[in-house]
Amino acid sequence: MLPASEIGEAPATPCCSENGDQRKDVKDKSEINITALTGNEQVCEGTDNGDLPSYVSAFIEKEVGNDLKSLKKLDKLIEQMTESKMQLEEQVLTVSSEIPKRIQSALKNADESKQFLTQFLEQETHLFSSINSHLLTAQPWMEDLGVMINQIEEIERHLAYLKWISQIEELSDNIQQYLMTNNVPEAASTLVSMAELDIKLQESSCTHLLGFMRATVKFWHKILKDKLTSDFEEILAQLHWPFIAPPQSQTVGISRPAGAPEIYSNLETLFCQLLKLQTSDELLTEPKQLPEKYSLPASPSVILPIQIMLTPLQKRFRYHFRGNRQTNVISKPEWYLAQVLMWIGNHTEFLDEKIQPILDKVGSSVNARLEFSRGLMMLVLEKLAADIPCLLYDDSLFCHLVDEVLLFERELHSVHGYPGTFANCMHILSEETCFQRWLTVERKFALQKMDSMLSSEAAWISQYKDITDVDEMKVPDCAETFMTLLLVITDRYKNLPTASRKLQFLELQKDLVDDFRIRLTQVMKEETRASLGFRYCAILNAVNYISTVLADWADNVFFLQLQQAALEVFAENNTLSKLQLGQLASMESSVFDDMINLLERLKHDMLTRQVDHVFREVKDAAKLYKKERWLSLPSQSEQAVMSLSSSACPLLLTLRDRLLQLEQQLCFSLFKIFWQMLVEKLDIYIYQEIILANHFNEGGAAQLHFDMTRNLFPLFSHYCKRPENYFKHVKEACIILNLNVGSALLLRDVLQSTSGQPPAAAALNEVGIYKLAQQDVEILLNLRTNWPNTGK
């Protein structure tokens, strides 16, 4: 057997300058080989701990042990160990011989790189000096070349300048030649080309060239425009333009001219030629603009041929509605507004049938009728802008003007299809000073109207009181008039051009609703002592009607759009919390929510007051019924026929009379809330003050059941199918009191044995008890006196 030290000893390491890591690698490799030979996974653990003799002893013990027959394995183990030792020595020798070679190769590469770097630095220094020398030599050449390039560029600019002048003169000569040969269409087309060149030169800094170009365009544009305008006006005169007569007589007038087809052909030719001058006309003519304070939408100028067609009407308008003419009366805006509407109506047929096809043929997107209306609207806007400052502080005149303008706008949009995106009268009324005055006047007249409607003798009477189908809401005249007033205000401002202006009017409406609510509250307080009276009920109907209408308006598209606009304004100004903004954005709330909540609170308070009033009367009428001798009443078998308790008659008569009275005076929805609130209080009252305050024999329980189910409950059968479901306490108490003795005993035993357990609830449900708690049922059972005598 080999010594343990010889078997576990690692191969000798060659004398080379290896570092500690390399020696560790060799040691690890030897351990790996030993592990491979022995198949033991714990080899590294023993050697790492430095306990090599112990490991060898353990290894021999494992391989040989006490079995002497195992000694024959020693030869094979020695051979394997020897072979492993030789392999490890070869590996160590190989690693020791390769590392110096790699180090030498790396040093060699570093030397070569250093040499290359030195060479590059020398080349760089040489090139730098060469470049500097070349630049110094070429500097004079560069200066001379720069001078020559500048001269060439200047000459090129001069040539380009001359080319532009030549091109302008060539176009000008062409126009002149076309005019000399009376070829107006080609002359107009050439002028279009010249105008397009003018547009291209707009960014040039050659002011003289621009001036020359503009002067040339202006020169030929004036000549062509004057010639074509003269010819076009002559054709229009042959067609009896403008049509002052109503539309019915236009067809006769238009069809009479001799050679009508030729006239219409010339009309089309001249119209198309004038259209060609549109580009140059827009360059040379600045359209008349109203001051920026009116915030009119940007729009192109009216096309040239329509401008010419509008000229006689503009002259007529200025003649009649400017200066000292008798037709120019500041208190009569309807005169010029009606005149403009009449002109639009008179010319609509001609524009649609004769002018629109021409525009369609040349591929224009212009609508002849709307273009004509747009031109006339500018006259109206100028007139309004001039007149409004003169009557701004005369309430009656200003209000009349606004009314007439709104009527004019309505007809203009609905009858003549004038788009709301075009400049219109609402832009003039939206000007800050005018708009604030409009708001003030609206508020003033609305408050005056509210005063008159509330002071009217018929303020609290419904207009439709004799028509049952119409008078479902039983709306008093003042409430209906007020909501009509709000609706009219909405119609007046709904076409304002900006959401901010609409929101200001919405705030006015909300203020008016709040003011009207306060007035109703004041009148209601005067009627508090007569809370069942006609006027008090009328006020309640009015509050309910206003709240209902506002809730309906909240779902209207117009107010939903205002809600979105308000959301944007509130978000910008941070005037609402994130929760409120979220509710507005998700449509959980509306712009009228604050008003609706206040009205609903007032409605609830008024209903509560009525319920309390009726309930007090019912309690007074029930005093005798409370004192009924429920312990000594005869049983049902002792009576031939069950009849109502005489002491219950005042209670039921009072209840019946009040229900009939309020059913007639309140609208259906309010009366439903009223009787349900009353029933809830009445149910608790009878249960607590009559049932729980007494004891009942068999006859008393039967009489109570008869009074309730055959007399009290049927009072409400006209208002619902199963009135007993609203008297849950009373109904279930009657069930308990009228259970036969056996069932009552069984139920009492179940309740006492299963207190608070599910079987108790099941037992209660089985006899029809769902509302009352177990403790209440036990109390009711104890109120019964008809228990059998058990001898206890």
C-alpha positions, 0 to 999 in steps of 0.5 A: 500500500502506498503512503497517503502522502504519495497518493495525494501529493500533487505533481511538482510544478516547473520553475517558472514565474507563474503568479498565484492565480496560475498555480491555483488553476493547476491545483483546480485542474488536478482536483477535477481529474481526481474527481473524474477518476473516483466519482466522488463529489466531495473531493474539492471539499477535503482538499480545499480545507487542507486536510489531505491526509484525512481525505486520503485515509477516507478514500482508501477506506472507501475503496478498500475498507476491511475487505482484503479481497479489495486489495487487488484494486490497488494496482488499477488505482495506482495506474490511474493516479499515475496517468492523472499525474502525468496529464496534469504535469503536461498541462502545467508545462503547456500553460507555462510555455505558452504564457511567455510567448503571448507576453512577447507577442503583446510587447511586439505589437505594442512596439509596432503600434508605437512606431506607426503612431510616431510616423503618423505624427511626423506626417501630420506635422508635415501636412500641417506646415504644407497646408499653411504654406499653401494657404498663404500662397493662395490668399491673394488668389482667393481675394481676387477670385472673391472679387470676381465672383461678387462681380459675376453675382452682381451681373447675374442679379442685373441680368435677372432684374432685366429679365423680369423687366423684359418679361413684364414688358412682354406681357404688357405688350401682349395685352396691348396687342390683344386689346388692339385686336379686341381679343379681351379673353386672351388679354384677361388671361395674360393679366392673370399671368402678370398678377401671378408674377406679382405674387411671386415677387412679393418677397423680393427686396427690389422695391422699384421692380415691385413698384413697376410690376404693381403699376403695370398690373394696375394700369392694365387691370383698370383698362380691362375692368372698366371695359368689361364692367361697362359691357357687363352692366349693359348686359345686366341692364338688358335683363332689367337688373336689379329685380326690384319687383317681387319674384312672381313678375321676374320670369315675365320680365326676363323672358321678354328681351329680344335675343335672350339666348344671345344676351345670356351667352354674352352674360356668360362670356363677360362673367367668365372674363371678369372672373379672370380679373379676380386675382389682380383685383384682390392684389389692387383692392383692399376690401372694406373691413369693419374694426377688429373689435367686431371680430368678424371671421376672415373671408375673401372678398366677393368675386368681381362679377358679383360685386358689379351686380351688387353695385346698383343695390349698394347705391340704392341702400346708401341712398335710402338709409344714409344721410337725411332721407326720410327712410333713414329712421334710427327707430325703424331698423326693420325697414332696411333689414326687410329691404335686404331680405326682399332683395335676396329673395327677388334675385335668388331664382336668377342667381341659381338658374343663370349665374350658378351654372356659369360658376360650375362650368369654370370649376369655381366652388363659389355659391352665387346666392350666398356670395350675393347675400354676403355682399348685401350683409356687409351693408347691413353690418356697416349700418348696424355698426353706425347706428348702435352707438346712437341708441345704446342707452335708449332701452326701448330703441335698443331692445327694438333693434335687437328684436328686429336683428334677431328676426332678420337673422332667423329668416336669413338662416332658415329661409335663405340658407345663410351659413352661421360661419359667415359674417352676420349681425350676431358679430356686431351684437357680440362687440363688448360694449354692445353685448354688455348693454344687451345683457343689461337690457335683457335682465331689466326686461326679464325682471319687469316681466317677472314682476308683472307675471307674479302680480297678475290675478291669474298668476297661480291659475293654470291656463289649461285647468279645464283640459285634463290631458294638457294640465297634467303638471297643473302648472300655474300661469306665472311658472309657464310664462317664466319658462317661456321667457327663459326659452325665448332668451335661449332662442335669442342668444343660441346663434351667438358666434362664441361660446364665451358669450353664450355662457354669459347669457347662461349665467343670466338665465341661472340668475333669473331662475334663482331670483324667481325661486327666491320670489316663490319662496317669499310668496310661499312663506306668506302662505305657510299657515295655509299649507294645503291651500290653493296658492301654496299648492300652485307654488309647489307645482311651479317649483316642480315644473321649473325643476323638471324643465331644467332637468330636460334642458340639461340633456339638450344638445345645445346645453351639452355643448355649453357644458363642454365649453364651460368645462374648458373655461373652468379648467383654464381658470381652476375655478372648480375642484377635480371632482366637479370637473370630472362630474361635468366631463362625465355628464354626471352633472349639468350646467343647471345642477345648482339650480335644480338642487335648490328647487328640489330642496324647496320642493321637499321642504314644502311637501314635508310641511304639507305632510306634517300638516295632514299628519297632525290633523290625522293624529287629532282625528285618531285620538278616540281610536287610540283609546279603543278598548282592544282588550274587551272587543267581541270576537269575530264569531260573536258578530254577524258582520264585521264593521268599521270601528266608530272611533276610526271614522274621523281618522279615515274621513280626515285622511280621505278628504285631504287626499282628495283635496291634494290630488286635485291641487297637486300634479301627479308626481308631487301627489305621489311623493306626498301620499307616500311620505304620509303613508310612511309616517302613518304606518309608524304612527299606527304601529307605535302609538296604537298597536304597541301601546295596547293589548289585544284580545281575539276580537280586538286583533280581528277588529284592528285587522278589519279596520286596516285591511278593509278600510285604511288600506283601500283608501290608497288603492286608487293610487297603487295596486297593493297599498298594504305594501306601504304599511309594512309595520301595520300589516305584519303586526296584524298578521302576528296579532291574528295568528291562531293560537297554535301557530302563535305558540309554535312561533314563540317557541321557535323565536325563544329557542333560536334567538338571532339564528337563521331558523328564526328568520325562516319561521318569520318569513313563513308566516309573512313577516319580512319587515319586523325584527325578531324582537318586535315580533316577540313584543307583539306576541306579548301583546296578545291576551288570548293565550291558553291557560297552562296552569302556570 
